[in-house]
């Protein structure tokens, strides 16, 4: 078995890592681990995706969850939603039934805090560690190894997995106990929803006022209005190009999680609830797979 050490960590740690879920995020994330020299196994519900990954990277495509996780020191997951997590973690064919005691399980799915807490407890009962570690940065961030990772779990488990996460992270931190990573990701999505709507309204107003919209952006992006969304999405929003990342369907799933959690913690999210409805309008326009900056198209249609 290969050993691996990352500065500033001096002790060697085992490097057999399994990655389950090879979507637009998981595929390159697993690739970063393989390129770093770790022993990587992958499993995906679509076997063709696993086989293609094994052609693109040094690693093993497995035919079952049991084969993928048996004897692995770390198991990473990145799937769709709570129901998908429960399906792959629990039951006689799941991760918890076949991963070895002492393994650290890391979930990169954007899911509810409740399911993170549930899987953390189940992992502990099985003698395993668990970190909920949702990511931000989109497909481009995953491909470039520049994701922001928000983690929930215990400090000892986080210390063990942190060197591995550094292979595809620009920034990462332990935010608190199990579920804290998911709650932090909710904060991220709440902030993005408001920013994108605000930017959409600003660009739409500039268009309707017969201004040179790109000139407007060039000026205001040097002041207090500047944001990542403005820097990276304003140009494509102006041009009506919406194939640059995180899909509207996924954002609605995430905002639903945010609104559910807000009810549990007695938080008021009026803008988030409104923007969620606006994304529903975009879905109705046929924009389910458009990226989240497509909110501006709703304003153009309903002006």
ChimeraX attribute file (.defattr): number of C-alpha atoms within 10 A of each C-alpha:
attribute: neighborCount
match mode: 1-to-1
recipient: residues
	/A:1	8
	/A:2	11
	/A:3	13
	/A:4	17
	/A:5	14
	/A:6	14
	/A:7	7
	/A:8	7
	/A:9	13
	/A:10	9
	/A:11	10
	/A:12	11
	/A:13	17
	/A:14	16
	/A:15	20
	/A:16	20
	/A:17	27
	/A:18	31
	/A:19	26
	/A:20	27
	/A:21	25
	/A:22	23
	/A:23	15
	/A:24	16
	/A:25	22
	/A:26	24
	/A:27	25
	/A:28	23
	/A:29	26
	/A:30	28
	/A:31	26
	/A:32	23
	/A:33	25
	/A:34	20
	/A:35	14
	/A:36	11
	/A:37	15
	/A:38	23
	/A:39	20
	/A:40	26
	/A:41	24
	/A:42	33
	/A:43	27
	/A:44	26
	/A:45	15
	/A:46	11
	/A:47	15
	/A:48	12
	/A:49	18
	/A:50	24
	/A:51	18
	/A:52	12
	/A:53	22
	/A:54	19
	/A:55	12
	/A:56	12
	/A:57	17
	/A:58	17
	/A:59	24
	/A:60	19
	/A:61	24
	/A:62	20
	/A:63	16
	/A:64	15
	/A:65	22
	/A:66	18
	/A:67	17
	/A:68	25
	/A:69	30
	/A:70	16
	/A:71	17
	/A:72	24
	/A:73	21
	/A:74	26
	/A:75	24
	/A:76	25
	/A:77	26
	/A:78	26
	/A:79	22
	/A:80	16
	/A:81	17
	/A:82	17
	/A:83	11
	/A:84	13
	/A:85	21
	/A:86	15
	/A:87	12
	/A:88	19
	/A:89	21
	/A:90	14
	/A:91	11
	/A:92	11
	/A:93	14
	/A:94	18
	/A:95	25
	/A:96	25
	/A:97	17
	/A:98	19
	/A:99	27
	/A:100	18
	/A:101	17
	/A:102	17
	/A:103	23
	/A:104	24
	/A:105	29
	/A:106	26
	/A:107	27
	/A:108	25
	/A:109	24
	/A:110	26
	/A:111	29
	/A:112	22
	/A:113	23
	/A:114	15
	/A:115	19
	/A:116	27
	/A:117	21
	/A:118	13
	/A:119	24
	/A:120	25
	/A:121	16
	/A:122	17
	/A:123	24
	/A:124	14
	/A:125	12
	/A:126	17
	/A:127	16
	/A:128	21
	/A:129	26
	/A:130	29
	/A:131	31
	/A:132	34
	/A:133	34
	/A:134	25
	/A:135	27
	/A:136	20
	/A:137	19
	/A:138	17
	/A:139	21
	/A:140	16
	/A:141	20
	/A:142	25
	/A:143	19
	/A:144	16
	/A:145	20
	/A:146	19
	/A:147	26
	/A:148	23
	/A:149	25
	/A:150	25
	/A:151	30
	/A:152	30
	/A:153	24
	/A:154	17
	/A:155	13
	/A:156	9
	/A:157	19
	/A:158	22
	/A:159	12
	/A:160	16
	/A:161	19
	/A:162	17
	/A:163	17
	/A:164	21
	/A:165	23
	/A:166	19
	/A:167	21
	/A:168	23
	/A:169	22
	/A:170	16
	/A:171	14
	/A:172	17
	/A:173	14
	/A:174	21
	/A:175	20
	/A:176	16
	/A:177	16
	/A:178	26
	/A:179	25
	/A:180	23
	/A:181	31
	/A:182	31
	/A:183	26
	/A:184	21
	/A:185	25
	/A:186	25
	/A:187	12
	/A:188	15
	/A:189	19
	/A:190	21
	/A:191	13
	/A:192	18
	/A:193	22
	/A:194	15
	/A:195	17
	/A:196	22
	/A:197	22
	/A:198	14
	/A:199	22
	/A:200	24
	/A:201	16
	/A:202	15
	/A:203	22
	/A:204	19
	/A:205	14
	/A:206	16
	/A:207	15
	/A:208	11
	/A:209	10
	/A:210	8
	/A:211	12
	/A:212	10
	/A:213	19
	/A:214	14
	/A:215	10
	/A:216	13
	/A:217	19
	/A:218	13
	/A:219	11
	/A:220	12
	/A:221	16
	/A:222	11
	/A:223	9
	/A:224	7
	/A:225	11
	/A:226	15
	/A:227	15
	/A:228	11
	/A:229	14
	/A:230	20
	/A:231	13
	/A:232	11
	/A:233	20
	/A:234	21
	/A:235	15
	/A:236	14
	/A:237	20
	/A:238	16
	/A:239	8
	/A:240	13
	/A:241	14
	/A:242	20
	/A:243	14
	/A:244	16
	/A:245	17
	/A:246	20
	/A:247	19
	/A:248	23
	/A:249	18
	/A:250	17
	/A:251	19
	/A:252	20
	/A:253	15
	/A:254	21
	/A:255	21
	/A:256	17
	/A:257	21
	/A:258	27
	/A:259	19
	/A:260	12
	/A:261	17
	/A:262	14
	/A:263	11
	/A:264	9
	/A:265	8
	/A:266	8
	/A:267	11
	/A:268	11
	/A:269	13
	/A:270	10
	/A:271	14
	/A:272	21
	/A:273	16
	/A:274	14
	/A:275	19
	/A:276	22
	/A:277	14
	/A:278	18
	/A:279	24
	/A:280	18
	/A:281	16
	/A:282	24
	/A:283	17
	/A:284	11
	/A:285	12
	/A:286	9
	/A:287	21
	/A:288	20
	/A:289	17
	/A:290	20
	/A:291	20
	/A:292	27
	/A:293	28
	/A:294	26
	/A:295	27
	/A:296	23
	/A:297	20
	/A:298	19
	/A:299	17
	/A:300	13
	/A:301	9
	/A:302	6
	/A:303	8
